[in-house]
Amino acid sequence: MKEHQTLGYHPGKTRIHNLNPTAKLIFLLVVSIACMTTYDTRFLLFVSLFSVGLFPLAHIKWHQVSFVIKFIAIFSLLNLVTVYLFEPEYGVKLYGTRHLIFEGIGRFTLTQEQVFYLVNLVLKYFCTIPLALVFLLTTNPSSFASSLNKIGVSYKISYAVSLALRYIPDIQEEFFTISQAQQARGFEMSKKGKFLQRVKGTAQIVVPLIFSSLDRIESISTAMELRRFGQKKTRTWYVGQPFKVKDSVLVVGALLLLLITLWLFQVNGGRFYNPFL
């Protein structure tokens, strides 16, 4: 599997790469919480544009994230369809007005309020998913673990987080290897194959992928035990990155965004911005 197709840390010298990993994590968590708790379209649109705009700043190319974005887009679309099927006029209940767009069949009508509510759900995806991808592709796992340990997190937990981040590309490479082996045995999983045939072939990869992952986990745990990992209360780090002014500014910016959502609660009289009043 080509390196540029792997979803994991890609070294770089951009401003986002040079930020402290812990500061980036705090920004990701705080902004995600802010976006999940509010339905103010203006705020969500601003954060969405900001999140998407980080891709060129971090020199992230489309081919690096295309598979994940397409995968998430499919499930997001299914989520929107499910929301509409279960409650086609939920937006009408939320906003208290009803502006009909299409009459439909039975209870399946289409209103401006429902469309507006679904647009807000889409914006929530645009707020959080790009931020998570940028964090994943620009954060050195070793530096991240060291930074977590320096702010008081146990080095055992920090190292576990580092291993998890490192393991994501390994899983992708293992998936690609098993996929190639399955295709060599006659299972068509390329774009030339039928959709159901490709789904069936992908499902057959899951079991060997799970067993290979368990073997890898056992090997890593055994190696760590042989090196007496966890015997000491503290440890040193080969890679470390101190907090700088720009990192503090990033954290303060995240807190300001969270405070803005609290202020919008008072302005809107709740979580929802209602343009229909």
N, C-alpha and C positions, 0 to 999 in steps of 0.2 A: 504494500500500500504506500502510495507516495506520501511524503511527509506533509506536503501542503494540503492534503485531503484529510489529515487527521485533526480531530477536534481536541485540542489540548494546548498547552503552553507553546507559543512561538516566540522565540527571542526577538527583541527589537530595541530600538533606541528612541522611541517616541516619548512624548511627555507622559502619556498614560502608562507606558511600560515602566517609567522611572518613578511613578508614584509608589508610596508605601503600600504593600499588599493589604495590611490591616485597615488602612484608611479606605482603600477601595472596597473592602468587604463591608465596612460600616456604612459607606455610602450606598452600596447595593441593598443592604438590609433595610436601612432607614427609608430610602426612597421607595422601595418596594412596599413597605408598610404604608407609607403615605398614599401611594397610588391605589392600594387595595382598599383603603378605608374611605376614599372619596369617590364620588361620581360627578365631580365638577368637570365638565367637558373642556373648559378652557385650561384648567390645570393639567389634565391628562394629555391634551394636545401639545402643550408646551413641553412636558416631560418626554412625550413620544418623539418629538422632533429633536430634542436634545439627545436622547438615547440613540436614535438612528444616526445622528450626526457624529457620534463617537467612532463609528466604523472607519471613515476616512482618516480621522485623527490618529487612530491606532494602526493605520495601514492594514486593515483587515479586508481581504478580498472576498468576493462573492463565493468563489469555489471552496473557501474554507468553512463556510457556514451554510451553504446551500442545502445540503442534505438535512441538517437539523431544522432549518427554517421550513423546508417543505414538509417535513414530518410533523412539526408543531402546527403548521397551517392546516393540515388535514384534520387533526384532532380539534383545533379551534373551530373549524367550520362545522364539524360534527356537533360540537358543544352549542354553537349558535342555532343550528337547526333543531337540536333537542330542546333548547330553551323556548324556541318559538312553538314547537309542536305541543309541548306540555302546557304552555300559557301564552297563547298568541296575543292577548291583550293585557299582559302584565305591565307594559309601559303606561297604558291608560290608567291602571290602578295607582301607579306611582305618581304620575304627574297631574292626575285629576281632570284632564281634558281628553277629548277624542276628536282627532282630525283624520278622517278616513281617506286612504289612498286607493285601496282596492277592496271590494266587497268580499270576494272569495267565496268559499263553499262552507256553509254552516258557521261554526265559530272561528274558522280560519280566515280572519280578516287581516288586512295590513293597514296599520295606522302610522302616522308620523311619530307618535309617542313610542311605539314599539321599535321602529327603526332607529330612533334616537337612543333608546336604551341599548340596543344591540351594537350601535356604533361605539357607545361608551365601553362595552365589553371588549370590543376589538382594540380600542385605544389602550386598555389595561395590558393587553398582550404586548403592544408596541412599547409600553413603558418599561416592562420588566425583562422581557426576553432579550432584547439587545444589550441591556446592562449586564445580564448574566453571561452572555456570550463574550462580551468585551472583557469581563473579569477573568473568565476562564482562559482566554487566548493571550492575555497580557500579564498573567501573574505567575511568577516562578514559584512552584510548590515549596521548594526548600526555603526561600526567602520568606514566604508566607508563614510557614511553620515557625521560623525563628521570630518573626514579628509577633505572632500570637503568644509565644512563650514570654516575650519581653513585656507584654501588657498584663501578664498574670495568669494566662491559661496554662494548664499543666502541659509539660513537654510531651507526655504520652498522648494526650488528646491532639496536641499540635502536630505530632508526627503522624498520627492516624489520618488527620485531615490532609497532610502532605501526600501520604500514600494513596488516598482516595483520588486526589487530583492527578497524580501520576498514573493511576490505574485506568483512567478514562481512555487515553490513547491506546493503551495496551489492549483493552477490550475491543476497540475498533479494529485494530490490526488482527486480533484473533478472529473476529467476525469475518473479516475479509479473507483470511486464510482458509477458514472452514467453508466459506462460500465458494472459493475457487476449487476446493476439494470436491464439494457437492456437484459443481458444474462439470468437473472432470468425470464424475460418475454418471452423468446424463441428465441431471436436474437443470433445466433451463431457468436461470434467475436473472438474466440480462433483460434489457428493455425490449428485446425481440420476443420474449415469451409472453404468454397470456397472463393477465393480472392474477387470476386465481392460482395459476401454476406458480407464479412468483411468490405469492403469499404462502402457499404450501411449502415451497422450498425454503423460505425464510423461517417458517415454523420449525422445520427440521434442523435448523442451525441452533435453536435455543438450547436443546438438551446437551449437545457436545460443548457448547459455549459455557454452560453452567458447570459442567464437570471440569473443564480446563481451568475455569476461574477458581474452583475449589482447590485444585492441585496447586495453582499459583499461590493462593492464600496460605496453604499449608507449608509450602516451601519458604515463603517470606517469614512466617511466624517461627518456623524452626531456625532459620538463619538469625533472627533477632534474639531468640533464646540462647543460641550458642554464643552470641556476642554480649550476653548478660544485659540486654536492654531492659531498663526499668529497675535495675538494682540500686541506682543512686537517686537521690532526691532532685538533683539538678544535672544539667548536661551543657556542654558547649556546642556552638553551632559554627559550621564552616561558612555559611552564608547568612548575613544579617543586613538589615536596612533600617537605619534610625528614622524617627519621625522628623520631618522638616516643616518649614513654614507652609509650603504648598500642600502638604498632607493635612495640616491643621485647617487650612482654608477649605479643603474638600470636605472634611467632617463638619465644619461649621455650615457649609452650603447645604449639606444633607439635612441638618437640624433645622435650618431656615425653611427648607421645603416642607418639612413636617409641620412646622409652626404655621405655615401658610394654609395647609389643609385644615388645621384647627380653627384658623380665622375664617376660612370658607364655610365651616360648619355654622358659625354664627351668622355670616352674611346670607347663606342660603336657607337657614332655618333647619338644617339637617345635612345629610350626606349628598343629596341630589340637587344639582343645578337645574332649574325649571325654566326653559325659555318660552314656554307656552302660556305663561301667565301674563 
